[in-house]
Amino acid sequence: MSDKIFIGSDVTDLDYGEKKVISKIILTRSSDTWFESGDDSGDTLECSNPWATQAMADSILAELQGAPAYLPYTASDALIDPAAEIGDGVTIGGIYSEIVSMDVQMDGIFSAGLAAPGVDEVEDEYPYQSSGDRQAQRENKRIYSLITKTDQEIRGYVADEIAGVSSEVSQLSNSFTAKIESVEGELSYLTLDLDGLKASVSGLEGDYSDFVVQLGQIEATVADVNGNLASVELTVNGLEITTSDLEDSVDGLGNGTTRISGYCIQTGKISAQYLEVGDIVAGRIGSGSVDLVGSTGASVGTMSIRSSNSAINGQGVNISAPAIGLNATSGDVFLSSRGDATYLHVNTDDVTCKGGFRPTGSGAWNLGSSSYKWANIYATNGIIQTSDRNQKTDIVYGLDGYDALFDGLRPCSYKMADGGKRTHLGMISQDVEATMLAVGVSDMGFAGFIKTDNGDGTFDYALRYSEFIPLLIEQVQKLKTRVAKLEEGS
């Protein structure tokens, strides 16, 4: 394509129309503001300028008044470059114009009838359109755009008629607004003014999202057509999160409000893999299992919910750790069950209980030890020992083999070395041991003697006084028999 064609005088006929000159200038600032200079005796030059003034229009007219605006012409049999096409500039007969119409003849040479019609003839039945013009026309059919400007507002508008989408931007001296909308009703909206920023997005079925930024406050809201709503509000006082009409799900989310400040978190439920806080004040804490983490980050114990046959609902709380301490620094420790039906109470002076106190197995556990003895045992009744024949073996009647041991026993009185002032009656375990060695009774042969190895070369000695009662009974029975025989002989 050639932009400029030179023909000169290589034409058969050349006629010129009436020359048009510029007589008027129009400068447009906005759709309702413009400035004119000149008259309508010739052609008018019009253009847009957002900074236009009357003085500017007068100055342009002074420079261009009388200048040629358009020169119509008609030329026959012009020898023309075969690459020329409508819209190209042409110099013909010493006058520069443009090719508006072209009638080509192929008569051995490439010639054409050229013309640039007068103003009244420009609108031909089939006007020429370049490829750029045709593309612009297609776009214009699809997209409509408008920019308007006043002293108070600048507004831009674009509409895509095929896609059914439009967008609009408006700017005032104290605000800015942008909107995108579809024909189905989808809408995105943005406003910015001295009060803050607001953004909104709406869907087809009523779903929407809002975002607002104001001085000292940020709000975000998300909602759907079913009424489900979630909102977040951030102020200088903290953060507040609210959800409503949401069904509880497996991850623990649901209705409620959460408030977060530098001082506390107030909410209904917290679900987290890791939580590190100074203090926890809560109405309920729920989880299948909670790890208790030490200073190194490793788990040192767990709190878990487990099945329990003794619980009404079949579940109970289990605390598991290598060591557990309950320390009441200014009060008592109280462990109760079934509404104080049974309990264990630890206070300053002693440990009390309500209900029976027993081991989990029969004959398997001790009350105290050789190194840690009870000072005194108080009871309404005496000690009950197992004496069921079915629970005994190797039963032998008659204790004649222990007569020498009985005769060698050395009862005495004494006071305790721990500072006790009262005099006690009893025996010395080492004396009993010496007698047993002397009469040939081993420690396995008499359970009344106790000798415990402390593991450091020392021993702890004790006696089971109940084991001496059968010896006393048999000795008394023997004495009664002898007394009866002596009384019969007298």
C-alpha positions in Angstrom: 0.0 0.0 0.0 1.3 3.5 -1.0 0.4 6.3 1.3 1.2 9.1 -1.2 0.8 8.9 -5.0 2.2 11.4 -7.5 0.4 11.7 -10.8 1.1 15.2 -11.9 -0.4 16.0 -15.3 -0.8 12.4 -16.5 -4.6 12.6 -16.8 -7.0 13.1 -19.7 -9.4 15.5 -17.9 -9.0 17.3 -14.5 -11.7 19.4 -12.9 -11.6 21.1 -9.5 -14.5 22.0 -7.3 -15.0 24.9 -5.0 -12.2 25.3 -2.5 -13.4 25.2 1.2 -11.5 27.3 3.8 -11.7 27.2 7.6 -13.9 30.0 9.1 -14.9 28.6 12.5 -13.2 26.9 15.5 -15.0 24.9 18.2 -13.1 23.6 21.3 -15.1 21.2 23.5 -14.1 20.9 27.1 -17.0 18.6 28.1 -20.5 17.5 26.9 -22.0 20.8 28.2 -19.0 23.1 28.0 -17.4 24.4 24.7 -16.0 27.6 23.2 -16.6 28.9 19.6 -14.7 31.4 17.5 -15.6 32.5 13.9 -18.7 32.1 11.6 -20.3 29.5 9.3 -19.2 31.0 6.0 -16.7 28.2 5.5 -15.8 24.9 7.1 -15.6 24.3 10.9 -12.7 22.7 12.7 -13.8 21.0 15.9 -11.7 19.2 18.5 -11.9 18.2 22.2 -9.6 19.7 24.9 -10.2 19.3 28.6 -8.3 22.6 29.2 -10.0 24.6 26.4 -10.6 28.3 26.9 -12.2 31.1 24.7 -8.8 32.7 24.3 -7.4 29.4 23.0 -10.2 29.1 20.4 -9.7 32.8 19.3 -5.9 32.1 18.9 -6.4 29.0 16.8 -8.8 30.8 14.5 -6.4 33.6 14.0 -3.8 31.2 12.8 -6.0 29.0 10.6 -8.7 31.4 9.3 -8.8 31.2 5.4 -6.7 28.1 5.3 -7.9 25.4 2.8 -9.9 22.7 4.5 -10.9 20.6 1.4 -10.4 20.7 -2.4 -12.8 18.5 -4.4 -11.5 17.2 -7.8 -12.4 14.8 -10.7 -9.8 13.2 -12.9 -10.2 10.9 -16.0 -7.7 8.3 -17.2 -5.1 9.0 -14.6 -2.0 6.9 -14.9 -1.7 5.6 -11.4 0.5 3.2 -9.4 -1.3 -0.3 -9.3 -0.7 -0.4 -5.5 -2.8 2.7 -4.9 -6.0 2.4 -3.1 -8.8 4.5 -1.7 -7.7 6.7 1.2 -4.2 7.4 -0.2 -2.9 10.9 -0.6 -2.5 12.0 -4.2 -0.7 15.0 -5.9 -2.5 15.7 -9.2 -2.1 18.8 -11.3 0.0 20.4 -8.6 -2.7 20.0 -6.0 -2.4 17.6 -3.1 -5.7 15.8 -2.1 -6.9 12.3 -1.4 -8.4 9.4 -3.3 -12.0 9.1 -2.3 -13.3 7.1 -5.3 -11.4 5.1 -8.0 -12.6 3.5 -11.2 -9.9 1.3 -12.7 -9.6 0.5 -16.5 -7.4 -2.3 -17.7 -6.7 -1.2 -21.3 -3.1 -2.1 -21.8 -2.0 0.4 -19.3 -3.2 0.8 -15.7 -5.4 3.9 -15.6 -8.2 5.0 -13.4 -10.8 7.6 -12.9 -10.2 9.4 -9.6 -12.3 11.7 -7.6 -12.6 13.6 -4.3 -16.3 14.7 -4.3 -17.6 17.9 -2.9 -18.9 18.1 0.7 -22.5 17.1 -0.3 -21.2 14.1 -2.2 -19.0 12.5 0.5 -21.6 10.1 1.7 -21.5 7.6 -1.2 -23.8 4.6 -1.3 -20.8 2.3 -0.8 -18.1 4.4 1.0 -14.6 3.0 1.2 -13.5 1.4 4.5 -10.0 0.4 5.2 -9.3 -2.8 7.3 -8.7 -0.6 10.4 -12.0 1.2 9.8 -13.9 -2.1 9.3 -12.4 -3.5 12.6 -13.3 -0.3 14.4 -16.8 -0.5 13.1 -17.2 -4.1 14.3 -15.8 -3.0 17.8 -18.2 -0.1 17.8 -21.1 -2.4 17.2 -20.0 -4.5 20.2 -18.6 -1.9 22.6 -19.9 1.5 23.4 -17.8 4.0 25.3 -18.3 7.5 26.6 -16.2 10.0 28.4 -17.8 13.1 29.8 -16.3 15.9 31.8 -17.8 18.8 33.7 -16.4 21.3 36.2 -17.6 18.9 38.9 -17.1 15.4 37.5 -15.2 13.2 35.1 -17.1 10.2 34.0 -16.1 7.2 31.9 -18.6 4.5 30.6 -18.0 1.4 28.5 -20.7 -1.1 27.5 -20.1 -4.5 25.8 -23.5 -5.1 24.1 -22.7 -8.7 23.0 -21.3 -9.8 26.4 -23.9 -7.8 28.3 -21.2 -6.2 30.5 -20.8 -2.5 31.3 -18.4 -0.6 33.5 -18.5 2.9 34.8 -15.9 5.2 36.5 -16.9 8.5 38.1 -14.5 11.0 39.8 -15.6 14.0 41.8 -13.4 16.4 43.7 -14.0 14.4 46.9 -14.8 10.9 45.7 -14.1 8.1 43.2 -16.6 5.4 42.1 -16.1 2.4 39.9 -18.8 -0.1 38.9 -18.9 -3.2 36.7 -22.3 -4.8 36.0 -23.6 -7.7 33.9 -26.9 -7.9 32.2 -27.8 -10.8 34.5 -27.3 -8.6 37.6 -23.8 -9.5 38.7 -22.3 -6.3 40.2 -18.9 -5.2 41.4 -18.8 -1.8 43.1 -15.9 0.4 44.5 -16.2 3.8 46.1 -13.5 5.9 47.6 -14.1 9.2 49.4 -12.9 11.1 52.4 -14.8 8.8 54.8 -13.0 5.6 53.5 -13.1 2.8 51.0 -16.0 0.4 50.2 -15.9 -2.5 47.8 -18.9 -4.8 47.1 -19.4 -7.9 44.8 -22.9 -9.4 44.2 -23.7 -12.7 42.5 -26.7 -13.8 40.5 -28.5 -15.6 43.4 -28.1 -13.0 46.1 -24.5 -14.0 47.2 -22.5 -10.9 48.1 -19.2 -9.8 49.6 -18.6 -6.4 51.2 -15.4 -4.7 52.3 -15.3 -1.4 54.1 -12.2 0.6 55.3 -12.9 3.6 57.4 -10.8 5.6 59.8 -10.1 3.3 62.8 -12.2 0.4 61.4 -12.1 -2.3 58.7 -15.2 -4.5 58.0 -15.6 -7.5 55.7 -18.9 -9.4 55.2 -19.7 -12.5 53.1 -23.3 -13.8 52.7 -25.2 -16.2 50.5 -28.8 -16.5 49.3 -29.5 -19.1 52.1 -28.9 -16.5 54.8 -25.4 -17.8 55.8 -23.4 -14.9 56.9 -19.8 -14.3 58.0 -18.4 -10.9 59.0 -15.0 -9.6 60.3 -14.6 -6.3 62.0 -11.2 -4.8 62.9 -11.0 -1.8 65.1 -8.4 -0.2 67.5 -10.1 -2.3 70.2 -9.5 -5.6 68.5 -11.0 -8.1 66.0 -14.5 -9.5 66.0 -15.6 -12.5 63.8 -19.2 -13.5 63.5 -20.9 -16.4 61.6 -24.6 -17.2 61.6 -26.9 -19.9 60.2 -24.0 -22.3 59.6 -24.4 -26.0 60.4 -21.7 -27.5 62.7 -19.2 -29.4 60.7 -16.5 -32.0 61.4 -13.9 -29.2 61.8 -15.9 -27.6 64.6 -17.0 -24.5 62.7 -20.5 -23.1 63.5 -22.5 -20.2 64.6 -21.1 -17.7 67.0 -19.0 -14.6 67.6 -15.2 -14.4 68.3 -13.7 -11.2 69.7 -9.9 -10.8 69.8 -8.1 -8.0 71.5 -4.6 -7.5 73.0 -6.1 -8.6 76.3 -8.2 -11.7 75.5 -9.9 -13.9 73.0 -13.7 -14.4 73.6 -15.4 -17.1 71.6 -17.5 -20.2 71.7 -15.2 -22.9 70.6 -11.4 -23.0 69.7 -10.1 -25.8 67.5 -6.3 -25.7 67.0 -3.3 -28.1 66.6 -1.2 -25.9 68.8 -2.2 -23.2 71.3 0.2 -21.2 73.5 -1.3 -18.8 76.0 -0.6 -17.4 79.5 -4.0 -17.9 81.0 -7.1 -19.7 79.8 -10.5 -18.8 81.2 -13.3 -20.8 79.5 -16.7 -22.2 80.1 -16.0 -25.4 78.1 -12.9 -27.1 76.7 -13.6 -30.0 74.4 -11.5 -32.4 72.4 -10.9 -36.1 72.0 -7.3 -35.8 73.2 -5.2 -32.8 74.4 -1.4 -33.1 74.6 0.4 -31.3 77.5 3.6 -29.9 76.0 6.7 -29.2 78.1 9.3 -26.5 77.7 11.2 -28.5 75.1 8.1 -28.8 72.9 7.7 -32.6 73.6 4.5 -34.1 75.0 4.7 -34.9 78.7 1.1 -36.0 79.2 -2.3 -36.1 77.8 -5.9 -35.3 78.7 -8.3 -37.4 76.9 -12.0 -38.5 76.8 -12.3 -42.2 77.2 -15.1 -44.7 77.7 -16.0 -45.4 81.3 -18.3 -48.2 82.6 -19.0 -46.3 85.8 -20.1 -43.0 84.1 -23.8 -42.5 83.3 -23.0 -41.4 79.8 -20.3 -44.0 79.3 -17.4 -41.5 79.0 -14.9 -40.0 81.3 -11.8 -37.8 81.4 -8.4 -39.5 81.6 -5.2 -37.7 82.6 -2.0 -39.5 81.8 1.6 -38.3 82.5 4.9 -39.7 84.0 4.0 -37.8 87.2 0.9 -35.9 88.3 0.8 -33.5 91.3 -2.2 -31.9 92.9 -1.1 -29.0 95.0 -3.6 -26.8 96.8 -1.4 -23.9 98.1 -4.0 -22.3 100.3 -6.8 -24.8 100.7 -7.7 -28.5 100.7 -7.7 -31.1 98.0 -11.1 -32.7 97.5 -11.8 -35.7 95.2 -15.4 -36.7 95.0 -17.6 -38.9 92.9 -21.3 -39.3 92.3 -22.3 -36.0 93.9 -20.1 -36.5 97.1 -21.5 -40.0 97.6 -17.9 -41.0 98.2 -14.9 -38.7 98.4 -11.3 -38.3 99.5 -10.4 -35.1 101.4 -6.9 -33.9 102.0 -6.6 -31.0 104.5 -3.9 -29.5 106.7 -4.0 -32.2 109.4 -5.1 -35.4 107.8 -6.7 -37.3 104.9 -10.3 -38.3 105.3 -12.6 -40.3 103.2 -16.3 -41.1 102.9 -16.9 -44.7 101.9 -14.8 -47.8 102.2 -11.0 -47.7 101.9 -9.6 -50.9 100.5 -7.0 -52.3 98.1 -7.9 -53.5 94.6 -6.7 -57.0 95.4 -6.8 -59.3 98.4 -3.6 -59.9 100.3 -1.5 -58.0 97.6 -0.8 -54.6 99.2 0.5 -53.2 102.4 -0.7 -50.3 104.6 2.6 -48.6 105.4 6.0 -50.3 105.2 9.0 -51.3 107.4 10.5 -47.8 106.9 7.2 -45.8 106.9 5.0 -47.0 109.8 1.7 -45.5 111.1 2.1 -44.0 114.5 -1.3 -45.2 115.8 -4.3 -47.0 114.3 -7.7 -46.2 115.7 -10.6 -48.4 115.0 -14.0 -49.2 116.6 -13.5 -52.9 116.1 -10.3 -55.0 116.1 -8.4 -56.0 113.0 -10.2 -58.7 111.0 -7.8 -61.3 109.5 -8.6 -64.0 107.0 -9.2 -67.3 108.8 -11.1 -69.3 106.2 -10.1 -73.0 106.2 -10.5 -72.9 102.4 -7.8 -70.3 102.1 -5.2 -72.2 104.2 -2.9 -75.2 103.6 -0.6 -77.5 105.7 -2.9 -77.2 108.8 -1.3 -78.8 111.9 -2.9 -78.8 115.3 -0.8 -78.7 118.4 2.1 -76.2 119.0 4.4 -78.3 121.2 7.3 -77.5 118.8 7.0 -73.8 119.9 7.1 -74.5 123.7 10.8 -73.7 123.9 10.3 -70.5 121.9 7.4 -69.5 124.2 9.5 -70.1 127.3 12.4 -68.1 125.9 10.3 -64.9 125.2 11.3 -62.0 127.2 8.5 -59.4 127.8 9.7 -55.9 128.8 8.6 -52.3 129.1 10.1 -49.5 127.1 9.7 -46.0 125.6 10.0 -45.0 122.0 13.2 -43.3 120.8 11.4 -40.8 118.7 10.7 -38.7 121.8 7.6 -40.5 123.1 7.1 -40.2 126.9 4.7 -43.0 127.5 5.8 -46.5 128.6 4.9 -49.4 126.3 4.8 -53.1 127.1 6.0 -55.6 124.5 9.1 -57.5 123.3 12.3 -56.7 121.4 12.4 -58.3 118.0 16.2 -59.0 118.3 15.5 -60.9 121.5 12.9 -63.0 119.7 15.4 -63.6 116.9 18.1 -64.8 119.4 15.6 -67.2 121.1 14.5 -68.6 117.7 18.2 -69.3 116.9 18.7 -70.9 120.3 15.7 -73.3 120.0 16.0 -73.9 116.3 13.0 -72.1 114.9 13.7 -70.4 111.6 12.2 -67.1 110.4 10.2 -69.1 107.8 8.9 -71.2 110.6 7.5 -68.3 112.6 5.8 -65.4 110.9 5.6 -63.4 114.1 9.2 -62.3 113.6 9.9 -59.7 110.9 13.3 -58.7 109.6 13.6 -56.4 106.6 16.8 -55.8 104.6 17.1 -52.0 104.0 19.6 -52.6 101.2 22.4 -50.6 102.9 23.7 -53.2 105.3 21.1 -52.4 108.0 17.9 -54.2 108.9 14.5 -53.1 110.1 13.0 -55.4 112.9 9.3 -55.8 113.8 6.9 -58.3 115.3 3.4 -59.5 114.5 1.9 -59.7 117.9 -1.2 -61.5 116.7 1.1 -64.5 115.9 1.9 -64.8 119.6 -1.8 -65.2 120.6 -2.1 -68.8 119.6 1.0 -69.6 121.7 -0.6 -68.0 124.7 -3.9 -69.8 124.1 -2.2 -73.2 123.9 0.0 -72.5 127.0 -3.1 -71.5 129.0 -4.9 -74.6 127.8 -2.1 -76.7 129.0 -2.0 -75.0 132.4 -5.8 -75.5 132.8 -5.3 -79.2 132.1 -2.6 -79.5 134.7 -4.6 -77.6 137.3 -7.6 -79.8 136.7 -5.5 -83.0 137.3 -4.0 -81.5 140.4 -7.4 -80.6 141.8 -8.7 -84.2 141.1 -5.7 -85.7 142.9 -6.2 -83.6 146.0 
